[in-house]
Amino acid sequence: MPIILRDTAIPDVKIIEPVVFDDARGFFYESFNAREFSAALGRETVFVQDNHSRSARNVVRGLHYQISHPQGKLVRVIAGEVFDVAVDLRRRSPTCGKWVGARLSAENRRQLWVPEGFAHGFMVLSEFAECVYKTTDYWYPEHECCLVWDDLAVAVDWPTDVTPARLAPRDAAGVRFADAALYP
């Protein structure tokens, strides 16, 4: 079953729209197919870890990344809605310091591919949201970095109808882009 890849303003970040079969009984779709995903991206992608989070309205998680052991992430929402964001931290990229975002929800069933070299985070827009995402490397807490969610240099256009954000202490202590460790 082919997947539909949509481009974003940053060419390496993709929105994936599944082919959904809906009828009176419910729906069915493949949420992931390794062969189709790798063919669509034009590169072999191996995932080693699945994560699942549940968060309340206005929670911002991120913007997380690991310089050592960088993680590519395939993100989807199975309950509620989030505004999902990827920030390019690849020093030699023409889009370094730029961001893209997409609304992901259980209803639209979209996924966001965030490749290695990006910070990733999301804001919950619904009463709560559950996100599940695959990663291409393991989480190493000693290598985790955090870019502060509201850095004016990056200027993510977070939905204004849900601010102020609710943050974990480590996310509130994130660094500004000017002080962030970048990928080579």
N, C-alpha and C positions, 0 to 999 in steps of 0.2 A: 504494500500500500504506500504510494509515494507521499512524501511530506511536502508542504508548501512553505518555502523560505521567503520571508519578506526582508528587504533591505532596510537598514536604519541610516541615520546621518553618519554613523561611523561604520564603514564597510564590513568590518570583522564581527560586529555585533548583529545578530539576526533575530527576527521574530519568527517563530514557527507556528503555523496554523495547521492543526490536524484535520484530516478528512474524517468527518463525524457522520455516523449513520444513526439518524433519529427516526423513531416511529412511536406508535402508541405505547409500546412496552417500555420505552426509555431510549438509551443511546449506547453506542459502542464506538470506540476509536482506539488506535494504537497510540499510547502516550510516548512510547520509545521503541525504535527498531534500530539496532546498531548498524546494520548494513545500509539502511536508507539514510540514517543520519550522517554517517561517514561519507557516503556518496554525495549527498546534498552539499556538505561542507567542502568536499574535495580533499579530505584528509582523514586518516584513521584517528578515531577518538575513542579512548578507553576510559570508562568511568570506574572508580574504585570505592566510592562511598556515596550513600544516599543520606540526606538530612531531611528532617521534618520539623517545622516550627509552627507554633500557634501563638498569635499575638493579638492584642486588643487594639481598638481604634486609636489612631494617632501615634502608635508606636513606630519609631524608626529603628530599624536594625541596619547597622553598617555606618559607614561605607568600609567594608572589610577587604583585606587582601593579604597575601603572603609573598614577600620578595623571594625568600627561599621556599621551594616547593610551591610555586604558583599553581592556582587552581582555576581551571575552566569550570563553568557552572551552567547547567541546564535547569532553568527554574520554571516551575508552574505552580498554580494555585488550585487547591482542591476544595476550598470553602472560602467564601468572601471575595474581597478584591484588594489589590495592592497597586501602588505605583512603584515599579521596579526600575532601578537605575544602575547603569554601568558608566564608570569614569575611566577614560584611557590614561594609564600611568606609564606607557611605554615611551621612554625618553626620546627615541629616534622617530616616533610616529608623528605624522603631520597633524594628528588630532589629539596629541598629548595635552591633557588638562581639560579636554572637552567631555561632555556627557551626552548620553541618550537615555530616554526613559520610555516605558510602556505600561499601560494599564493591563494587568493580568488578573483574570478572575475565573472562578469556577464556571461562570456562565459563558465567557468567550473562549475558554480552554486554550488560550494562547500560551506559548512558552517563550522564554528569552534565553538565547545562547550568549553567555558572557565568557569570552575566551580568556586564556591566561594573559596576564598583563593589565588587568582591569581591577579597579575597586568595585565592589558590588554592595548594594543595599536596597531597602524598600521601606515604604511608608504604608501603613494599613489604612485603607479608606472606608472599610465596612466596620460593623460592630466588632467583628473579629475576622481573622483570616488564618488559614492554614496553608503554608508553602511547603512544597517538597522540591528538593533539587539534588541533582547528581553532581559529583565533583570528579575532576580528573586526577586529583592528588588528595592525600589525606590532610586532615586538619592538624596542624602543629601549633599549639597555643604559644610556644616560645618564638614562633616566626610570624605571628599574626600582627598586622598593622591596621590602623584605622584612620581614615581620612574623615575629618569632622563633616557632618552632614550639611551644615549651612555655611560653608566657606564661600565668601563672596568672590574669590578668584575663580572658583569653578562655577558658581551661580546656578546650581540645580534649581529649576523652576518647580518646586514641590507644590502640590495642590494646596491652595491657601485656605480652602474651606475646612481643613482639618488641623491646622496648627493651633496651639503650640505642640511640638513633638514631645512624646514620652520616650526617654532614652535610658539605656543601661549606663551605669557609671563609666564603663570602658568606652562606650560610644561617645559620651559627652566629653571625654578626655582625648578624643581624636585630634590629630595634628592638622594644621592648615596645609594646603597644597604646596606653598612655598617651602615648607619644612618636611614634606613627605619624601620618603625613600622611593625612588622611581626604578622601574625595570630598565635594564640596559637596552 
